Amino acid sequence: MIAALVLACSIIFFLQFFVPYCRSLISASSNHVLSPEVQDVTGLTSPASGEDFHRVIQLLHLCPDRPEDRGEIRAIGVYFGMLNFLKALSHRVAPPVRAWTERECGRCTYFAAVALDRRVAFSRDLLAQQIEA
């Protein structure tokens, strides 16, 4: 019984810090304007939809990896999964919660598109360095 209580408290404390961390990452990327190339490749409309998240993540994994953003992308992926779980729970019970989770999922998709844009720029820089050498 005590082990279950410790586990429950640990999960609650983890979420207390994890959710604001993810929301701050998403907020920091919301002011970034996507390049026309990334807009064409992803086909994102404004506002972004959570339904495009997995497709944008797949495109993201096709680009060369940037070590700086690995943990952030993984964290947003976990946050996106938590949002989908919450959306499924609140389907009929709490429509305002469902609407909020759909908006948050769209913001997660936009974060992934911004990360894709950064990786494309990183790839261009690598190519330019190789051509100069």
C-alpha positions as CSV (number, residue, x, y, z in Angstrom):
1,M,0.0,0.0,0.0
2,I,2.8,2.4,0.9
3,A,4.6,1.6,-2.4
4,A,1.5,2.4,-4.4
5,L,1.2,5.7,-2.5
6,V,4.8,6.6,-3.2
7,L,4.3,5.7,-6.9
8,A,1.2,7.9,-7.1
9,C,3.0,10.8,-5.5
10,S,6.0,10.4,-7.7
11,I,3.9,10.5,-10.8
12,I,2.0,13.5,-9.6
13,F,5.2,15.4,-8.8
14,F,6.8,14.4,-12.1
15,L,3.7,15.7,-14.0
16,Q,3.8,18.9,-11.9
17,F,7.2,19.8,-13.5
18,F,6.9,17.9,-16.9
19,V,3.8,19.6,-18.2
20,P,5.0,23.2,-17.6
21,Y,8.4,22.2,-19.2
22,C,6.6,21.0,-22.3
23,R,4.3,24.0,-22.5
24,S,7.3,26.3,-22.2
25,L,9.1,24.5,-25.1
26,I,5.9,24.8,-27.2
27,S,5.5,28.4,-26.3
28,A,9.1,29.2,-27.2
29,S,8.6,27.8,-30.7
30,S,5.2,29.5,-31.3
31,N,6.8,32.7,-32.5
32,H,9.0,31.0,-35.1
33,V,7.9,31.5,-38.7
34,L,8.2,28.4,-40.8
35,S,10.2,28.6,-44.0
36,P,8.2,28.2,-47.2
37,E,10.0,24.8,-47.9
38,V,8.8,23.3,-44.6
39,Q,5.3,24.7,-45.1
40,D,5.2,23.0,-48.5
41,V,6.6,19.7,-47.3
42,T,4.4,19.5,-44.2
43,G,1.3,21.0,-45.7
44,L,0.5,22.6,-42.3
45,T,-2.3,25.1,-42.2
46,S,-2.8,27.7,-39.6
47,P,-3.6,26.6,-36.9
48,A,-1.8,23.3,-37.0
49,S,-3.8,20.1,-36.4
50,G,-2.8,17.4,-34.0
51,E,-3.6,14.8,-36.6
52,D,-0.4,15.8,-38.5
53,F,1.9,15.2,-35.6
54,H,3.1,11.7,-36.5
55,R,3.6,12.7,-40.2
56,V,5.7,15.7,-39.2
57,I,7.7,13.6,-36.7
58,Q,8.4,11.0,-39.5
59,L,9.7,13.9,-41.7
60,L,11.8,15.1,-38.8
61,H,13.5,11.7,-38.5
62,L,14.5,11.9,-42.1
63,C,16.7,14.9,-41.5
64,P,20.2,14.7,-39.9
65,D,20.0,14.7,-36.2
66,R,20.7,17.7,-34.1
67,P,21.9,16.7,-30.6
68,E,20.5,19.8,-29.1
69,D,16.9,19.0,-29.8
70,R,16.7,15.2,-29.2
71,G,15.4,15.4,-25.6
72,E,13.0,18.2,-26.4
73,I,11.4,16.3,-29.3
74,R,11.1,13.1,-27.1
75,A,9.5,15.1,-24.3
76,I,6.9,16.7,-26.7
77,G,6.2,13.2,-28.1
78,V,5.4,12.0,-24.6
79,Y,3.4,15.1,-23.9
80,F,1.4,14.6,-27.1
81,G,0.7,11.0,-26.0
82,M,-0.6,12.3,-22.6
83,L,-2.8,14.8,-24.4
84,N,-4.3,12.1,-26.6
85,F,-5.0,10.0,-23.6
86,L,-6.7,13.0,-21.8
87,K,-8.6,13.7,-25.0
88,A,-10.0,10.2,-25.1
89,L,-11.0,10.3,-21.5
90,S,-12.8,13.6,-21.9
91,H,-14.5,12.8,-25.1
92,R,-18.1,13.0,-23.8
93,V,-17.6,14.0,-20.2
94,A,-15.8,17.4,-20.6
95,P,-16.0,19.1,-24.1
96,P,-14.0,22.1,-23.0
97,V,-11.1,19.8,-21.9
98,R,-11.3,18.1,-25.3
99,A,-11.2,21.4,-27.1
100,W,-8.1,22.5,-25.1
101,T,-6.4,19.1,-25.8
102,E,-7.0,19.5,-29.5
103,R,-5.5,23.0,-29.5
104,E,-2.5,21.7,-27.5
105,C,-2.0,18.8,-29.9
106,G,-1.9,21.3,-32.7
107,R,0.7,23.3,-30.9
108,C,2.7,20.1,-30.5
109,T,2.5,19.6,-34.2
110,Y,3.7,23.2,-34.8
111,F,6.7,22.5,-32.4
112,A,7.6,19.5,-34.5
113,A,7.4,21.6,-37.7
114,V,9.7,24.2,-36.1
115,A,12.2,21.5,-35.1
116,L,12.0,20.2,-38.7
117,D,12.7,23.7,-40.0
118,R,15.7,23.9,-37.7
119,R,17.0,20.6,-38.9
120,V,16.7,21.6,-42.5
121,A,18.6,24.8,-41.8
122,F,21.2,22.6,-39.9
123,S,21.5,20.4,-43.0
124,R,22.0,23.4,-45.3
125,D,24.8,24.6,-43.0
126,L,26.5,21.2,-43.0
127,L,26.3,21.1,-46.8
128,A,27.7,24.6,-47.1
129,Q,30.6,23.6,-44.8
130,Q,31.3,20.5,-46.9
131,I,31.3,22.5,-50.1
132,E,33.8,25.0,-48.7
133,A,36.2,22.3,-47.5
